[in-house]
């Protein structure tokens, strides 16, 4: 009697060298594995235990982008989504914000996953610091992520970069100490609110959402959608 056993693909292992198609084929056969990435053809998986400081910063930045998303039709935020960024790169960034394709955005959908590059990515960097500031920074730059925010946990610091002529340049705080997006008008961040219990991360973004620049951006997004 013929065997009914189904041959499963090999498991993902840290350090494997694969292309994006084989990486996804193996990962889809491992539903117990919640986090894995392919960066420059190398597999990274099984992250270290997550600290309170990492979880708190991740939660605050997710809420921050959700507030902007909710007030800006045509934009969409998300977290821990797999992005197919080429034949050797499948990162899983902590958080992202994108302009939807029908509103003129640059990203797409690749099967069940993100395709191309969202306009903005946030990485909370603790145990993954060297990767976030090394291979992933280079990947996001080369694939056209227009703004890249890294939240450093030790020392506590926010680095917000803008892609200018193929290179990342750090955005400096304004006179009020706020960091302001160049791609998403009205997306304002008070970096001190991530570390101080006396401040709310909501305050700065709500100020930004009341600006004429944000209102004009919403009009541009709606106009782009009507032209489709």
C-alpha atoms as an extended CHARMM CRD file, in Angstrom:
* protein
*
       228  EXT
         1         1  UNK       CA              0.0000000000        0.0000000000        0.0000000000  PROA      1               0.0000000000
         2         2  UNK       CA              1.4960000000        3.3400000000       -1.0260000000  PROA      2               0.0000000000
         3         3  UNK       CA              2.5710000000        5.7340000000        1.7250000000  PROA      3               0.0000000000
         4         4  UNK       CA              0.3640000000        8.7760000000        2.3340000000  PROA      4               0.0000000000
         5         5  UNK       CA              3.1370000000       10.7300000000        4.0760000000  PROA      5               0.0000000000
         6         6  UNK       CA              3.7020000000       14.2270000000        2.7400000000  PROA      6               0.0000000000
         7         7  UNK       CA              7.2850000000       15.3820000000        2.4680000000  PROA      7               0.0000000000
         8         8  UNK       CA              7.6400000000       18.7480000000        4.2310000000  PROA      8               0.0000000000
         9         9  UNK       CA             10.3310000000       21.2350000000        3.2520000000  PROA      9               0.0000000000
        10        10  UNK       CA             13.3600000000       21.5250000000        5.5420000000  PROA      10              0.0000000000
        11        11  UNK       CA             13.0190000000       23.7770000000        8.5900000000  PROA      11              0.0000000000
        12        12  UNK       CA             14.4270000000       27.2880000000        8.6130000000  PROA      12              0.0000000000
        13        13  UNK       CA             17.6840000000       27.5650000000       10.5030000000  PROA      13              0.0000000000
        14        14  UNK       CA             19.6230000000       30.6290000000       11.5550000000  PROA      14              0.0000000000
        15        15  UNK       CA             22.3460000000       31.3020000000        9.0010000000  PROA      15              0.0000000000
        16        16  UNK       CA             20.7820000000       29.3440000000        6.1140000000  PROA      16              0.0000000000
        17        17  UNK       CA             21.4210000000       30.9120000000        2.7150000000  PROA      17              0.0000000000
        18        18  UNK       CA             18.2460000000       30.9180000000        0.6060000000  PROA      18              0.0000000000
        19        19  UNK       CA             16.3800000000       32.9110000000       -1.9830000000  PROA      19              0.0000000000
        20        20  UNK       CA             13.0950000000       34.5960000000       -1.0770000000  PROA      20              0.0000000000
        21        21  UNK       CA             10.8860000000       31.9240000000       -2.6920000000  PROA      21              0.0000000000
        22        22  UNK       CA             12.5280000000       29.0550000000       -0.7900000000  PROA      22              0.0000000000
        23        23  UNK       CA             12.5890000000       31.0800000000        2.4350000000  PROA      23              0.0000000000
        24        24  UNK       CA              8.8330000000       31.6540000000        2.2570000000  PROA      24              0.0000000000
        25        25  UNK       CA              8.1560000000       28.0240000000        1.2700000000  PROA      25              0.0000000000
        26        26  UNK       CA              9.9720000000       26.7500000000        4.3520000000  PROA      26              0.0000000000
        27        27  UNK       CA              8.5300000000       29.3660000000        6.7070000000  PROA      27              0.0000000000
        28        28  UNK       CA              4.9450000000       28.7330000000        5.5890000000  PROA      28              0.0000000000
        29        29  UNK       CA              5.4520000000       25.0920000000        6.6330000000  PROA      29              0.0000000000
        30        30  UNK       CA              6.4530000000       26.2300000000       10.1650000000  PROA      30              0.0000000000
        31        31  UNK       CA              3.3560000000       27.8790000000       11.7040000000  PROA      31              0.0000000000
        32        32  UNK       CA              4.9730000000       27.7480000000       15.1580000000  PROA      32              0.0000000000
        33        33  UNK       CA              7.7380000000       30.1540000000       14.0420000000  PROA      33              0.0000000000
        34        34  UNK       CA              6.4280000000       33.6930000000       14.5070000000  PROA      34              0.0000000000
        35        35  UNK       CA              9.4260000000       35.7700000000       13.4880000000  PROA      35              0.0000000000
        36        36  UNK       CA             11.9620000000       35.2030000000       10.7360000000  PROA      36              0.0000000000
        37        37  UNK       CA             13.7460000000       37.3540000000        8.1820000000  PROA      37              0.0000000000
        38        38  UNK       CA             15.8530000000       36.9270000000        5.0770000000  PROA      38              0.0000000000
        39        39  UNK       CA             18.4300000000       39.6990000000        4.7510000000  PROA      39              0.0000000000
        40        40  UNK       CA             20.8270000000       39.6310000000        1.8170000000  PROA      40              0.0000000000
        41        41  UNK       CA             20.1230000000       35.9240000000        1.3970000000  PROA      41              0.0000000000
        42        42  UNK       CA             20.8040000000       34.9920000000        5.0430000000  PROA      42              0.0000000000
        43        43  UNK       CA             18.1170000000       33.6520000000        7.4190000000  PROA      43              0.0000000000
        44        44  UNK       CA             17.6010000000       35.2230000000       10.8540000000  PROA      44              0.0000000000
        45        45  UNK       CA             15.0710000000       33.7030000000       13.2390000000  PROA      45              0.0000000000
        46        46  UNK       CA             14.2620000000       32.8810000000       16.8550000000  PROA      46              0.0000000000
        47        47  UNK       CA             14.7800000000       36.3490000000       18.3980000000  PROA      47              0.0000000000
        48        48  UNK       CA             15.9140000000       36.8930000000       21.9640000000  PROA      48              0.0000000000
        49        49  UNK       CA             13.3460000000       37.2940000000       24.7700000000  PROA      49              0.0000000000
        50        50  UNK       CA             11.6460000000       40.7070000000       24.5930000000  PROA      50              0.0000000000
        51        51  UNK       CA             12.2400000000       43.1560000000       27.4610000000  PROA      51              0.0000000000
        52        52  UNK       CA              9.7280000000       45.5470000000       29.0450000000  PROA      52              0.0000000000
        53        53  UNK       CA             11.5480000000       48.4880000000       27.4370000000  PROA      53              0.0000000000
        54        54  UNK       CA             11.2600000000       46.9180000000       23.9760000000  PROA      54              0.0000000000
        55        55  UNK       CA              7.5880000000       46.0560000000       24.4540000000  PROA      55              0.0000000000
        56        56  UNK       CA              6.7350000000       49.5130000000       25.8090000000  PROA      56              0.0000000000
        57        57  UNK       CA              8.4640000000       51.3380000000       22.9340000000  PROA      57              0.0000000000
        58        58  UNK       CA              6.8980000000       49.0060000000       20.3670000000  PROA      58              0.0000000000
        59        59  UNK       CA              3.4440000000       49.6110000000       21.8280000000  PROA      59              0.0000000000
        60        60  UNK       CA              3.8760000000       53.3980000000       21.9550000000  PROA      60              0.0000000000
        61        61  UNK       CA              5.1410000000       53.6420000000       18.3660000000  PROA      61              0.0000000000
        62        62  UNK       CA              2.3440000000       51.3820000000       17.1190000000  PROA      62              0.0000000000
        63        63  UNK       CA             -0.2340000000       53.6280000000       18.8130000000  PROA      63              0.0000000000
        64        64  UNK       CA              1.4960000000       56.7280000000       17.4370000000  PROA      64              0.0000000000
        65        65  UNK       CA              1.2770000000       55.5330000000       13.8400000000  PROA      65              0.0000000000
        66        66  UNK       CA             -2.2750000000       54.2690000000       14.3550000000  PROA      66              0.0000000000
        67        67  UNK       CA             -3.3780000000       57.7660000000       15.4170000000  PROA      67              0.0000000000
        68        68  UNK       CA             -1.9360000000       59.2070000000       12.2200000000  PROA      68              0.0000000000
        69        69  UNK       CA             -3.3450000000       56.3690000000       10.1040000000  PROA      69              0.0000000000
        70        70  UNK       CA             -6.8090000000       56.8900000000       11.5670000000  PROA      70              0.0000000000
        71        71  UNK       CA             -6.8010000000       60.6000000000       10.6730000000  PROA      71              0.0000000000
        72        72  UNK       CA             -5.2660000000       60.2350000000        7.2090000000  PROA      72              0.0000000000
        73        73  UNK       CA             -7.3680000000       58.3960000000        4.5850000000  PROA      73              0.0000000000
        74        74  UNK       CA             -5.1240000000       56.7100000000        2.0580000000  PROA      74              0.0000000000
        75        75  UNK       CA             -2.4670000000       55.7320000000        4.6140000000  PROA      75              0.0000000000
        76        76  UNK       CA             -2.1720000000       52.4170000000        6.4160000000  PROA      76              0.0000000000
        77        77  UNK       CA             -0.0060000000       51.3550000000        9.3310000000  PROA      77              0.0000000000
        78        78  UNK       CA              0.7810000000       47.8220000000       10.4500000000  PROA      78              0.0000000000
        79        79  UNK       CA              3.1690000000       45.7480000000       12.5190000000  PROA      79              0.0000000000
        80        80  UNK       CA              5.3650000000       42.6770000000       12.1010000000  PROA      80              0.0000000000
        81        81  UNK       CA              4.3020000000       42.1340000000        8.5020000000  PROA      81              0.0000000000
        82        82  UNK       CA              6.4900000000       40.2000000000        6.0930000000  PROA      82              0.0000000000
        83        83  UNK       CA              7.7190000000       42.2370000000        3.1100000000  PROA      83              0.0000000000
        84        84  UNK       CA              9.1340000000       40.7270000000       -0.0770000000  PROA      84              0.0000000000
        85        85  UNK       CA             11.7690000000       43.2580000000       -1.1040000000  PROA      85              0.0000000000
        86        86  UNK       CA             13.5090000000       41.2550000000       -3.7840000000  PROA      86              0.0000000000
        87        87  UNK       CA             14.9280000000       37.8080000000       -4.5880000000  PROA      87              0.0000000000
        88        88  UNK       CA             17.1870000000       37.7440000000       -1.4980000000  PROA      88              0.0000000000
        89        89  UNK       CA             15.3770000000       39.9510000000        1.0110000000  PROA      89              0.0000000000
        90        90  UNK       CA             12.2520000000       39.2640000000        3.0870000000  PROA      90              0.0000000000
        91        91  UNK       CA             12.3860000000       41.4400000000        6.2250000000  PROA      91              0.0000000000
        92        92  UNK       CA              9.7630000000       41.5980000000        8.9530000000  PROA      92              0.0000000000
        93        93  UNK       CA              9.9580000000       45.1780000000       10.2700000000  PROA      93              0.0000000000
        94        94  UNK       CA              8.4870000000       46.0260000000       13.6590000000  PROA      94              0.0000000000
        95        95  UNK       CA              6.0860000000       48.7100000000       12.3480000000  PROA      95              0.0000000000
        96        96  UNK       CA              5.4340000000       50.4750000000        9.0630000000  PROA      96              0.0000000000
        97        97  UNK       CA              3.3530000000       53.2550000000        7.5430000000  PROA      97              0.0000000000
        98        98  UNK       CA              2.5600000000       53.3000000000        3.8520000000  PROA      98              0.0000000000
        99        99  UNK       CA              0.5260000000       55.2340000000        1.3340000000  PROA      99              0.0000000000
       100       100  UNK       CA             -1.8820000000       52.8060000000       -0.3000000000  PROA      100             0.0000000000
       101       101  UNK       CA             -1.1630000000       52.1330000000       -3.9960000000  PROA      101             0.0000000000
       102       102  UNK       CA             -4.5230000000       53.5260000000       -5.1120000000  PROA      102             0.0000000000
       103       103  UNK       CA             -3.5900000000       56.8040000000       -3.4050000000  PROA      103             0.0000000000
       104       104  UNK       CA             -0.2280000000       57.0080000000       -5.1530000000  PROA      104             0.0000000000
       105       105  UNK       CA              1.8990000000       54.9220000000       -2.7810000000  PROA      105             0.0000000000
       106       106  UNK       CA              5.0140000000       53.0410000000       -3.8240000000  PROA      106             0.0000000000
       107       107  UNK       CA              4.3690000000       49.6390000000       -2.2060000000  PROA      107             0.0000000000
       108       108  UNK       CA              2.2770000000       46.7390000000       -3.4700000000  PROA      108             0.0000000000
       109       109  UNK       CA              1.0910000000       43.2880000000       -2.4310000000  PROA      109             0.0000000000
       110       110  UNK       CA              3.0790000000       40.1230000000       -3.1290000000  PROA      110             0.0000000000
       111       111  UNK       CA              0.7240000000       37.2140000000       -2.5220000000  PROA      111             0.0000000000
       112       112  UNK       CA             -0.2160000000       37.4180000000        1.1520000000  PROA      112             0.0000000000
       113       113  UNK       CA              2.6890000000       39.7220000000        1.9450000000  PROA      113             0.0000000000
       114       114  UNK       CA              3.8490000000       43.2590000000        1.3740000000  PROA      114             0.0000000000
       115       115  UNK       CA              5.6840000000       43.9240000000       -1.8630000000  PROA      115             0.0000000000
       116       116  UNK       CA              8.3650000000       46.5010000000       -2.5440000000  PROA      116             0.0000000000
       117       117  UNK       CA              8.9230000000       49.0330000000        0.2100000000  PROA      117             0.0000000000
       118       118  UNK       CA              6.5720000000       51.0220000000        2.4420000000  PROA      118             0.0000000000
       119       119  UNK       CA              7.2700000000       54.7180000000        2.7510000000  PROA      119             0.0000000000
       120       120  UNK       CA              8.2050000000       54.5420000000        6.4680000000  PROA      120             0.0000000000
       121       121  UNK       CA              9.5850000000       51.7930000000        8.7080000000  PROA      121             0.0000000000
       122       122  UNK       CA             10.1910000000       51.7340000000       12.4780000000  PROA      122             0.0000000000
       123       123  UNK       CA             12.5460000000       49.2650000000       14.1540000000  PROA      123             0.0000000000
       124       124  UNK       CA             12.8550000000       49.0130000000       17.9550000000  PROA      124             0.0000000000
       125       125  UNK       CA             16.4970000000       48.1160000000       18.4370000000  PROA      125             0.0000000000
       126       126  UNK       CA             17.6550000000       46.1230000000       21.4320000000  PROA      126             0.0000000000
       127       127  UNK       CA             19.2400000000       42.7420000000       20.7120000000  PROA      127             0.0000000000
       128       128  UNK       CA             18.8760000000       43.4160000000       16.9580000000  PROA      128             0.0000000000
       129       129  UNK       CA             20.8090000000       46.7130000000       17.0860000000  PROA      129             0.0000000000
       130       130  UNK       CA             23.7040000000       45.6710000000       14.8480000000  PROA      130             0.0000000000
       131       131  UNK       CA             21.3470000000       44.3190000000       12.1800000000  PROA      131             0.0000000000
       132       132  UNK       CA             18.9840000000       47.3070000000       12.3390000000  PROA      132             0.0000000000
       133       133  UNK       CA             21.8630000000       49.7730000000       11.9370000000  PROA      133             0.0000000000
       134       134  UNK       CA             23.7710000000       47.6160000000        9.4680000000  PROA      134             0.0000000000
       135       135  UNK       CA             22.2780000000       45.1640000000        6.9800000000  PROA      135             0.0000000000
       136       136  UNK       CA             18.6700000000       46.3110000000        7.4030000000  PROA      136             0.0000000000
       137       137  UNK       CA             19.5570000000       49.9930000000        7.1140000000  PROA      137             0.0000000000
       138       138  UNK       CA             21.3400000000       49.2420000000        3.8500000000  PROA      138             0.0000000000
       139       139  UNK       CA             18.4040000000       47.1420000000        2.6270000000  PROA      139             0.0000000000
       140       140  UNK       CA             15.8170000000       49.8120000000        3.4280000000  PROA      140             0.0000000000
       141       141  UNK       CA             17.9620000000       52.4740000000        1.7790000000  PROA      141             0.0000000000
       142       142  UNK       CA             18.5310000000       50.4320000000       -1.3720000000  PROA      142             0.0000000000
       143       143  UNK       CA             14.8590000000       49.4240000000       -1.7420000000  PROA      143             0.0000000000
       144       144  UNK       CA             13.5990000000       52.9920000000       -1.3260000000  PROA      144             0.0000000000
       145       145  UNK       CA             12.1230000000       53.1490000000        2.1830000000  PROA      145             0.0000000000
       146       146  UNK       CA             11.7620000000       56.9230000000        2.2820000000  PROA      146             0.0000000000
       147       147  UNK       CA             11.9820000000       57.3220000000        6.0530000000  PROA      147             0.0000000000
       148       148  UNK       CA             13.5490000000       54.9280000000        8.5560000000  PROA      148             0.0000000000
       149       149  UNK       CA             13.1730000000       55.3490000000       12.3250000000  PROA      149             0.0000000000
       150       150  UNK       CA             15.2730000000       53.3590000000       14.7810000000  PROA      150             0.0000000000
       151       151  UNK       CA             14.3750000000       53.4120000000       18.4720000000  PROA      151             0.0000000000
       152       152  UNK       CA             17.5500000000       52.6990000000       20.4310000000  PROA      152             0.0000000000
       153       153  UNK       CA             16.9180000000       51.2570000000       23.8800000000  PROA      153             0.0000000000
       154       154  UNK       CA             20.4180000000       51.6100000000       25.3370000000  PROA      154             0.0000000000
       155       155  UNK       CA             21.2590000000       54.4470000000       25.1970000000  PROA      155             0.0000000000
       156       156  UNK       CA             17.7250000000       55.7810000000       24.7730000000  PROA      156             0.0000000000
       157       157  UNK       CA             17.6180000000       57.6120000000       21.4630000000  PROA      157             0.0000000000
       158       158  UNK       CA             15.3940000000       58.0770000000       18.4110000000  PROA      158             0.0000000000
       159       159  UNK       CA             17.0990000000       58.3220000000       15.0150000000  PROA      159             0.0000000000
       160       160  UNK       CA             14.8250000000       59.4160000000       12.1540000000  PROA      160             0.0000000000
       161       161  UNK       CA             16.3610000000       59.2400000000        8.6950000000  PROA      161             0.0000000000
       162       162  UNK       CA             15.0860000000       60.5730000000        5.3770000000  PROA      162             0.0000000000
       163       163  UNK       CA             16.1650000000       59.1580000000        2.0190000000  PROA      163             0.0000000000
       164       164  UNK       CA             17.7190000000       61.9720000000       -0.0120000000  PROA      164             0.0000000000
       165       165  UNK       CA             19.3480000000       61.2390000000       -3.3850000000  PROA      165             0.0000000000
       166       166  UNK       CA             19.9080000000       57.6040000000       -2.4860000000  PROA      166             0.0000000000
       167       167  UNK       CA             21.3910000000       58.2560000000        0.9590000000  PROA      167             0.0000000000
       168       168  UNK       CA             19.8970000000       58.4760000000        4.4460000000  PROA      168             0.0000000000
       169       169  UNK       CA             20.1790000000       61.7950000000        6.2310000000  PROA      169             0.0000000000
       170       170  UNK       CA             19.1840000000       62.2290000000        9.8650000000  PROA      170             0.0000000000
       171       171  UNK       CA             16.2440000000       64.5630000000       10.5550000000  PROA      171             0.0000000000
       172       172  UNK       CA             17.0310000000       67.0350000000       13.3350000000  PROA      172             0.0000000000
       173       173  UNK       CA             14.4650000000       68.0870000000       15.9690000000  PROA      173             0.0000000000
       174       174  UNK       CA             12.7130000000       71.4190000000       15.4820000000  PROA      174             0.0000000000
       175       175  UNK       CA             12.8320000000       74.2770000000       17.9910000000  PROA      175             0.0000000000
       176       176  UNK       CA             10.2490000000       72.4980000000       20.1650000000  PROA      176             0.0000000000
       177       177  UNK       CA             12.3170000000       69.3130000000       20.2630000000  PROA      177             0.0000000000
       178       178  UNK       CA              9.9130000000       67.4880000000       17.9470000000  PROA      178             0.0000000000
       179       179  UNK       CA             10.7920000000       65.2400000000       15.0330000000  PROA      179             0.0000000000
       180       180  UNK       CA              8.6100000000       65.8600000000       11.9740000000  PROA      180             0.0000000000
       181       181  UNK       CA              8.1620000000       63.6530000000        8.9220000000  PROA      181             0.0000000000
       182       182  UNK       CA              9.0630000000       65.0200000000        5.4960000000  PROA      182             0.0000000000
       183       183  UNK       CA              6.9910000000       62.3540000000        3.7210000000  PROA      183             0.0000000000
       184       184  UNK       CA              3.8710000000       62.3600000000        5.9170000000  PROA      184             0.0000000000
       185       185  UNK       CA              2.9550000000       65.9810000000        6.7500000000  PROA      185             0.0000000000
       186       186  UNK       CA              1.6550000000       66.2820000000       10.2950000000  PROA      186             0.0000000000
       187       187  UNK       CA              3.3770000000       63.1410000000       11.5630000000  PROA      187             0.0000000000
       188       188  UNK       CA              5.1210000000       64.6210000000       14.5920000000  PROA      188             0.0000000000
       189       189  UNK       CA              6.9540000000       62.7690000000       17.3630000000  PROA      189             0.0000000000
       190       190  UNK       CA              8.1480000000       63.9740000000       20.7520000000  PROA      190             0.0000000000
       191       191  UNK       CA             11.0230000000       61.5450000000       21.4280000000  PROA      191             0.0000000000
       192       192  UNK       CA             11.0280000000       62.3990000000       25.1360000000  PROA      192             0.0000000000
       193       193  UNK       CA              7.4850000000       61.0000000000       25.4110000000  PROA      193             0.0000000000
       194       194  UNK       CA              8.8810000000       57.5130000000       24.7840000000  PROA      194             0.0000000000
       195       195  UNK       CA             10.9430000000       57.6440000000       27.9630000000  PROA      195             0.0000000000
       196       196  UNK       CA              9.0710000000       60.0340000000       30.2900000000  PROA      196             0.0000000000
       197       197  UNK       CA              5.8820000000       59.1490000000       32.1780000000  PROA      197             0.0000000000
       198       198  UNK       CA              5.1260000000       62.8750000000       32.3890000000  PROA      198             0.0000000000
       199       199  UNK       CA              4.5200000000       63.1400000000       28.6380000000  PROA      199             0.0000000000
       200       200  UNK       CA              2.0670000000       61.5290000000       26.2290000000  PROA      200             0.0000000000
       201       201  UNK       CA              3.0540000000       60.4160000000       22.7350000000  PROA      201             0.0000000000
       202       202  UNK       CA             -0.4240000000       61.4810000000       21.6270000000  PROA      202             0.0000000000
       203       203  UNK       CA              0.1960000000       65.2070000000       22.2140000000  PROA      203             0.0000000000
       204       204  UNK       CA              2.6740000000       65.8730000000       19.4080000000  PROA      204             0.0000000000
       205       205  UNK       CA              0.8890000000       63.8290000000       16.7640000000  PROA      205             0.0000000000
       206       206  UNK       CA             -2.4270000000       65.5190000000       17.5370000000  PROA      206             0.0000000000
       207       207  UNK       CA             -0.7220000000       68.9050000000       17.1170000000  PROA      207             0.0000000000
       208       208  UNK       CA              0.6020000000       67.7830000000       13.7630000000  PROA      208             0.0000000000
       209       209  UNK       CA             -2.8010000000       66.5650000000       12.6300000000  PROA      209             0.0000000000
       210       210  UNK       CA             -4.2310000000       70.0510000000       13.1860000000  PROA      210             0.0000000000
       211       211  UNK       CA             -1.7600000000       71.7380000000       10.8370000000  PROA      211             0.0000000000
       212       212  UNK       CA             -2.6390000000       73.1190000000        7.3800000000  PROA      212             0.0000000000
       213       213  UNK       CA              0.0990000000       70.8840000000        5.9450000000  PROA      213             0.0000000000
       214       214  UNK       CA             -1.7230000000       67.7410000000        7.0480000000  PROA      214             0.0000000000
       215       215  UNK       CA             -5.0300000000       69.0170000000        5.6610000000  PROA      215             0.0000000000
       216       216  UNK       CA             -3.3380000000       69.7420000000        2.3170000000  PROA      216             0.0000000000
       217       217  UNK       CA             -1.7840000000       66.2520000000        2.3050000000  PROA      217             0.0000000000
       218       218  UNK       CA             -5.1830000000       64.6150000000        2.8040000000  PROA      218             0.0000000000
       219       219  UNK       CA             -6.5290000000       66.6260000000       -0.1430000000  PROA      219             0.0000000000
       220       220  UNK       CA             -3.6220000000       65.4780000000       -2.3330000000  PROA      220             0.0000000000
       221       221  UNK       CA             -4.2070000000       61.8450000000       -1.3900000000  PROA      221             0.0000000000
       222       222  UNK       CA             -7.9150000000       62.0850000000       -2.1750000000  PROA      222             0.0000000000
       223       223  UNK       CA             -7.1880000000       63.7750000000       -5.4910000000  PROA      223             0.0000000000
       224       224  UNK       CA             -4.7380000000       61.0060000000       -6.4400000000  PROA      224             0.0000000000
       225       225  UNK       CA             -7.3620000000       58.3810000000       -5.6120000000  PROA      225             0.0000000000
       226       226  UNK       CA            -10.0220000000       60.0790000000       -7.7480000000  PROA      226             0.0000000000
       227       227  UNK       CA             -7.6860000000       60.0160000000      -10.7470000000  PROA      227             0.0000000000
       228       228  UNK       CA             -7.4390000000       56.2100000000      -10.6270000000  PROA      228             0.0000000000
